[in-house]
Amino acid sequence: MAHIIGKQPNGLYCVYTTIADDISMYNYTEEELVQNALKEKEKEIREMLAAQTSTPRSEKKYQEIINYLEIHHSKEEADNWHKVFSQKEVK
């Protein structure tokens, strides 16, 4: 467990991090905690995308995904997903 969230006597929240063994946030509303977590997750995902999607590495990673689908499901399912991924439609 890296973080422990506690409700303070004033009704706001504090966060204790077990990594640093210290208070990392205090006097936060529930909404502020959620927004902070979303920002951190967004940053993490963007860093992961930047690291994993540089060509040609990203093409290799894509093939790895298709291979996993073949191994853990079937070639037919992998082919079906490849067709879906190849469509120009954006959701």
C-alpha positions in Angstrom: 0.0 0.0 0.0 1.6 3.2 -1.1 -1.0 5.7 0.1 -3.4 6.0 3.0 -6.2 8.5 2.8 -7.7 9.8 6.0 -10.6 12.1 6.8 -9.4 14.9 9.0 -11.4 16.3 11.9 -12.2 19.4 9.8 -13.9 17.2 7.2 -11.1 17.5 4.6 -8.7 14.7 3.6 -5.0 14.0 4.1 -2.8 11.5 2.4 0.1 9.6 4.1 2.6 8.0 1.7 4.2 4.8 3.0 7.0 5.3 0.4 8.3 8.5 2.1 6.6 7.7 5.5 5.2 11.2 5.6 2.1 13.3 4.8 2.0 14.1 1.1 -1.2 16.1 1.0 -3.6 17.7 3.5 -6.7 19.8 3.6 -7.9 18.4 0.3 -11.6 18.1 -0.6 -12.7 14.8 -2.1 -12.9 16.4 -5.5 -9.4 17.8 -5.2 -8.1 14.3 -4.4 -9.9 12.8 -7.4 -8.6 15.6 -9.8 -5.1 15.2 -8.4 -5.2 11.4 -9.0 -6.6 11.9 -12.5 -3.7 14.4 -13.4 -1.1 11.9 -12.1 -2.6 9.0 -14.0 -2.8 11.2 -17.2 0.9 12.1 -16.8 1.8 8.4 -16.3 -0.1 7.3 -19.4 1.3 10.1 -21.5 4.9 9.2 -20.4 4.1 5.5 -21.1 2.8 6.4 -24.6 5.8 8.6 -25.4 8.1 5.8 -24.3 6.3 3.0 -26.1 5.0 4.5 -29.3 8.2 5.8 -31.0 8.5 4.2 -34.4 9.5 1.4 -35.1 9.3 0.3 -31.5 5.6 0.9 -31.4 5.0 -1.3 -34.5 6.9 -4.0 -32.7 4.8 -3.5 -29.6 1.6 -3.7 -31.7 2.8 -7.0 -33.2 3.5 -8.3 -29.7 -0.1 -7.5 -28.7 -1.4 -9.4 -31.8 0.9 -12.4 -30.8 -0.5 -12.4 -27.3 -4.0 -12.5 -28.6 -3.1 -15.5 -30.8 -1.4 -17.3 -27.9 -4.1 -16.6 -25.2 -7.2 -16.6 -27.5 -6.9 -17.8 -31.1 -5.5 -16.8 -34.4 -9.0 -16.0 -35.6 -9.6 -13.6 -32.7 -6.2 -12.0 -33.3 -7.1 -11.5 -37.0 -10.5 -10.0 -36.0 -8.8 -7.5 -33.7 -6.3 -6.7 -36.4 -9.1 -5.8 -38.7 -10.8 -3.6 -36.1 -7.4 -1.9 -35.4 -6.9 -1.3 -39.1 -10.1 0.6 -39.7 -9.8 4.3 -40.0 -12.7 4.9 -37.7 -11.8 6.9 -34.5 -13.9 6.6 -31.4 
